[in-house]
Amino acid sequence: MKQVKKFDLAHCLLRTIEGRKGAPSGELWGLKYVAKDLFDVAGVPTTAGNPDFAEWHGVPAEDAWVIKALEQAGAELVGKANLHELAYGITGINPHFGTPKNPRDPERIPGGSSSGSAVAVGAELVPFALGTDTGGSVRVPASFCGIYGFRPTHDHIPAAGVVPLAASFDTVGIFAASASLLETVGRVLLRPPVSLPTLALDRVLVESDALGLAEPAGRAVVERARSAFEEMGLCSAEVRTGLLQAAFDSQRIVQAAEVWGVHEQWVIERKPRLGQDVARLLQAAGEIKAGEVGRASAARNAIVRQIEALLAGRSILVLPAAPGPAPKFSVFDDPQATFEARGKILRLTNLASTCGLPVVVVPATKDDELPVGIALTGPKGSDLQLLEVAKKLDERLRTARG
C-alpha cells in the first residue's frame, strides 16, 4: 500500500507556530514537531478541537511542561495539531475543523483522538509529534497510520499544561517516524527518572482473548511479532487474562465520571457547540451515579492487581494495537456500526489504560498492506526497557519484510 504524498502541514494543523526555535544544542536539535491542540503554548489559544473551548480556557500564560522540555532539548514546535473534539473519541473525526486524512488511504479514518499529530508523522511532514492517550488515543492512530507510538506509565511524563480528559487515565504520548527516534524523545521526556524493574523483560505473553477480537490482519501481526520475539531468544506463551471486557466496562464508567467532572461547568454554563458523538458521550457521563463509579473503581483495583501479578515485573503482554486496518469513513455513517466499532477497538486498548501501564506500538504489516500495529505492554516503570525491546523487535520485523 503506497503512502499518499499530497499533504502539507495545514492539512493536519489548527494553527501554525512561528519563531519557536529550540535550544542551539540537545538530543533533538533541529527536529521539527507538532503538538496536539491540548498542549498549552504561551500566548496561543488552546482549542481542544472545539470552536468554543478557547474562550473558556483562556489564553495560556506559559508553555506546557513537555513543550518546555522539548525546546530545551533543541526541538522546534511548528504547529498545533487537529484532534477528535475534546480528545473524547477514537475515530479522529472532527465536525468543526475537518478531519485529517489517513496518509495510507484517505478513505479510511486516521484514528483518534490524536489524529492530526499522527497524520503529520505518517505523511512525513515532521519526524515526531505529541499526542495524548487516555483510552488509546496515541496507540490507535499510530496503528492506523503505520507509525510508532508510545503511551508511558501513567504520570511518568508530566501533564502540567495539558487540557485533561480523565486525569487517572490521561497520559502524554509520542508519535515518531522510527523506533529509535521514539526512544530518544521518550528519554527526553520521561520524568521522574523511571525506576527499572528488578528483572529484565524476558518473557512474552500473547493475549488470546485479543486474538478473538481481531480481524485476520490483526491476528497476523501478532504471529509475526511472536516469531520475531522467539528469534530474539524471548520465550513466549499464550494467556487468557479474561480481563479485556472487565477493563472496558470499568473504564467506561470511571473515565466518563472524570470527563464530566472536567467539563460539567463549561457545558452547563456556556452550552458550547458540540459534535453529535461528543454531545451524546457527555450527556451519558452526566447521568452516571455515584454507586456505579464506586463499583467500577473497585473492579479497576482488582484488575490492576491481577495484571501486575501476571506481568511480575518481567513480562511483555502482546496484543494487536487495533483489531485491523483503519475502517472506512462510511462505516461511521451508521450510529450502531459506530458504537460497535468503537467498542471493538477499546476492548483492545482499555486494559493498559485501566492499569496505567506503558505501551509501545510498532508497525507490523508488510509494505504493500494497510497498516496494523503491534502493541507491547510492559510493567509499570519499564518504559525505557520497553522502548529498547520495541526497537529490537522493529529491526527483526523490517528484516523479515525484506
Secondary structure as UniProt FT lines:
FT   HELIX           9..12
FT   STRAND          13..16
FT   TURN            27..30
FT   STRAND          32..36
FT   TURN            37..38
FT   TURN            42..43
FT   TURN            48..49
FT   TURN            51..52
FT   HELIX           53..57
FT   HELIX           65..72
FT   TURN            73..74
FT   STRAND          76..81
FT   HELIX           85..87
FT   TURN            95..97
FT   TURN            103..104
FT   TURN            106..107
FT   HELIX           115..122
FT   TURN            123..124
FT   STRAND          128..133
FT   TURN            137..138
FT   HELIX           139..145
FT   STRAND          148..151
FT   TURN            154..155
FT   TURN            160..161
FT   TURN            167..169
FT   STRAND          171..176
FT   HELIX           179..189
FT   STRAND          203..207
FT   HELIX           208..213
FT   HELIX           216..231
FT   TURN            232..233
FT   STRAND          235..239
FT   HELIX           244..270
FT   HELIX           276..286
FT   HELIX           290..311
FT   TURN            312..314
FT   STRAND          315..320
FT   HELIX           329..333
FT   HELIX           335..355
FT   STRAND          359..363
FT   TURN            367..368
FT   STRAND          373..377
FT   TURN            380..381
FT   HELIX           383..401
//
